[in-house]
Each structure stands twice: as structure tokens, then as C-alpha cells.
Amino acid sequence: MIPQRTSGELPAWTARALGYVFVSPALCEMALTHRSAGSCHNERLEFLGDAVLNCTVARLLYEAHPKADEGALSRQRASLVSGETLAQIAADLGLGDCLRLGGGELKSGGFRRASILADALEAVLGAIFLDSGYAAVNAVVRHILGTRLSELPPASELKDPKTRLQEALQGRAMALPLYELTGVAGEAHEQSFTVSCDVPSLKLKSVGAGVTRRRAEQEAAERLLAQLPADLQKI
């Protein structure tokens, strides 16, 4: 369990971490309230923040890479707004210390859980949009992304494992890999998925696990990529 920041401490945190102070502090408090802590929680703000974040990052990339095509911009945006990236940013900002969590989530370490951190960061951006509009969100997103925007690797290196595996096989006119869900464990709110990835033509198979089926598929594809013959990996 960690000491949670009080309402009176939030303005100093937002000013330091986000470069922003809320006109309506109640919006900030709602954005940082998980559904386990009460009925006035952040899920609607998360929905709004997700849309605003995607729009803002799309514009930043459009301006920063005038020669990039749609596919490259899409991959770069996906990298910047992924759950993993948002959770890391939220952790770096100390957002977990500000969360309002129910007793069960607090005891189980919810303030460190990647999905909760990422969702709360999106909710905060949604709250800023309602509080001061798009220009304020744009400034905050620039602030929290920091050097991530300028240090993005080439778009070709940002293709996800499933895409890279598919392209490697298609490059040799081979059949696409087969993915099969082989297991689901855990409670509904915290499940773990297991997926197999099979390339019969190469007699190769791998298994991946993740908190969503998609993540499990990506991990399985990543592991199978590592098994490919060297000539296929170069495609």
C-alpha cells in the first residue's frame, strides 16, 4: 500500500508533472478515480482522452514527418499511444501515487498495474480537454512525450511481430501462420490468455501469453520469428 496524494496536493503534481493546472480540480480528481473506488470514476474520461490523444499524436507526427506515408505514420502513432508506452509515461510521472483505488485494488498493487496507469493517463487528458480545450491537451501531450517523438525509430522497425511474421512468409509465397487460443485463466477483470502460433510448412510452432488475446498472439509471433531460418528473417 502507498500513501495517496490528497486533493490539495494534486494541483502541485499536475503543474510539475504535466505542466498544467486545472481550472476545475474536480475533473482531475475524477480522472484519477478508478471504478473500484466509487461510481464517479474515470471510464468516460478515458474514452474521451483516448480519442483526443490519438488525434493529437497524429497531428504531431504529421507535422514532424512531412514525407512519411499513411502506413508509416500509423505505425509510429501506434507505438506512441500503446498501452505499454502510456503506462511507462504514467509511471515516470508518478501518476500511480495520485490514483484513487478501492481497497482491493490498492492492496493488490493496482497503482502499479500497467492497464490502470495507461487508462488513467488517458482519462487525465480527457479531463484537460474538457477543462481547457484542444490546445491545452496538445501542449500537455508534447510535454509528456518528451524526446519519445524525436527519438522514434524508423517506421519499418515498428511493425508488430504478427505483421513481420506474415510479411516474411508471404515473401516466400508461404501460407499464413495459424493462431489458436489454447487457454484462458484468471478472473474476468484480470485474465491471462495463451495462444499458439503454427507454421505447418516449416514445422515450427510457438506459444505466447498475455493479458489480452492480441498480446498473446503478438508474443507467440515474436517467438516464432526467432525460430525462422536466417534467410526468411532478412525479408
PEDANOR-V60341 format. One line per field, one symbol per residue. phi: phi as a letter, one per 20 degrees, with the letter a starting at -180 (. if undefined). psi: psi as a letter, one per 20 degrees, with the letter a starting at -180 (. if undefined). burial: b if it has 9 or more other C-alpha atoms within 8 Angstrom, else e. Layout:
BEGIN
phi = ???
psi = ???
burial = ???
END
This chain:
BEGIN
phi = .cfefegfefgfffffedmbcffdgffffffedfffeqfedeffffgffgfffffffgfffgffcfdfeffffffffgffdfgfffffffffemfgfefecfgffffenffdfgffffffffffffffgffbnfgffgfffgffflegffdffggfedffgffffffffffdlefffddcfdaccnfgebecdccdccdgfdldbbcccafcffffffffffffgfefggfffef
psi = qqpqqrhhighhghgghikqpphnhhgggghjoqhiirhmajhhhggghggggggghggghghhmiiqrggghghgghghjqhgghhgggghikhhiiqoqrgghghjkhiipghgggghgghghhhhghgiaghgggggggghhcihghjprqhhijprhgghgghgghikkqqqqpppoiqpqrrhimrpqppqppnhhilqqrpqqrirhghggggggghhhhiqqhhhhi.
burial = eeeebeeeebbebbbebbbeebeeeebbbbbbbbbbbbeebbbebbbbbbebbbebbbeebbeeeeeeeeebbebbbebbbebebbbbbbbeebbbbbbbbbeebbeebbbbebebbbbbbbbbbbbbbebbbeebbbebbebbbeeebeeeeebeebbebbebbbbbbbeeeeeebebebeeeeeeeeebbbbbbbbbeeeebbbbbbbbbbebbbbbbbbbbbeeeeeebbee
END
